[in-house]
């Protein structure tokens, strides 16, 4: 089981370790499957003894003892089969419990890095792999070694019977290989098309208002239907091929059982088969048992391909997003910000947005970042809170790199309000408290800072009001103020606000200014990306960004004077960056 870390949360292992830890359980299930499969010889042995010893001796006691023995064998066989299923079910549950936290973390990190992992598909893949533990194909693979035992018995009974069964097994193996070659490409392509269709549908639902308002539904629906139709066509092709191979495989199993029976009868006629007619029937039954696991594998090959593809996608994601390395805990920051000539590009792209941006802030200072749209203000905000890495240079908080700083350790000291405000489904109090332990004193204090306490108290359940999906029960301005209260919760030492007053009215603007002034007095450092001038009254410094480069940085009044004069003198940024 995964061991808890210092915070009491399970530390998810990587998948090789999970498989290694699962091996004892799989080995135990395999043992149960082998023994249960060997007990399948019990009815054959019973039939052989009844036809031979009981009929010849006409002994009722012998018949009763043989019947009791075969009933007990059936009971043991079913018990072992139940035990195998239980072991594999527990193994599947443990597999999910170990890897699910790691996969969720990888989805989150992959979404931040724009690796295309920001969907629920990896969780679906995890479920497919987990469910595969109890698929018939796994049971057939576990029983396959017993088929070799049955084949050996046939060789002992008569070499010709053994060779006939071996030829049938080789034909089944050839069919399994052909099934793989014919069904894997269309089935894998169908899985990819299904994922694309699901992503299109998810995007349509997330942007339902925009889609409806601008009449985009028909076009997006057509795009989704094309992907869905591709998925259906490919799945039908793969299913048709797999069905044909399954039918052919079952036909060969049936025919081969009859051929072995006929061969046994011929050997009886030639007086070369030990045991006579009874052994002829036994040989036919054993021949069918030799082929049974292979038949099961062929008929279940679709589930094998789906599990293999899902496992491939999971391992690729986990390789792209390795787990965070353990680092020594750092002391709580005080709010000294140092930006050291950073060059930043969106993750996964080579196009730089910020170029050689450098400045420094002392604890308790507030900086306003201004510039035209597309200047790089949002990119700078993401770099300051450690969401996006820098290609060159560092963003440091009290001397430590914010990107490599563990976010669960740094997060409580950071406040961040992104440009696109989103609330999580939960109560108002839970959203403000960042879904940690709700300290109502701090929740009320953060709400009061942004002038939201009276509004919250007027809601039906007050702070326990459910905000709905993405905060749907609140207006845009209310959502922004709740998100602002979330950013200020717990007196963070660094607060980065990206267009915090974009949806605020005059009262909201005043509350924002009051909140910045109050927390500045407590030593909080602020960086505010803004197009509006209302917040400039409480900032100490200004930074002007144009096309990703710093055009001016310094005390607010100096930069404003330079801007009013129509230029930003070099000495403003050169002499004030220290």
Secondary structure by P-SEA (a helix, b strand, c coil): ccccccccccccccaaaaaaaaaaaaaaaaaaaaaaaaacaaaaaaaaaaaccccccccaaaaaaaaaaaaaaaaaaaaaaaaaaaaaaaaaaaaaaacaaaaaaaaaaaaaaccccccaaaaaaaaaaaaccccaaaaaaaaaaaaaaaaaaaaaacaaaaaaaaaaaaaaaaaaaaaaaccaaaaaaaaaaaaaaaaaaaaaaaaaaaaaaacaaaaaaaaaaaaaaaaaaaaaaaaaaaaaaaaaaaaaaaaaaaaaaaaaaaaaaaccccccaaaaaaaaaaaaaaaaaaaaaaaaaaaaaaaaaaaaaaaaaaaaccccccccccccccbbbbbcbbbbccccccccccccccccccccbbbbbbbcccccaaaaaaaaaccccccccccccccccccccccccccccbbbbccccccccccaaaaaacccccaaaaaaaaaaaaccaaaaaacccccccccccccccccaaaaaaaaaaaaacccccbbbbccccccccaaaaaaaaaaaaaaaaabbbbbbbcccccccccccbbbbbccccccccccaaaaaaaaaaccccccccccccc
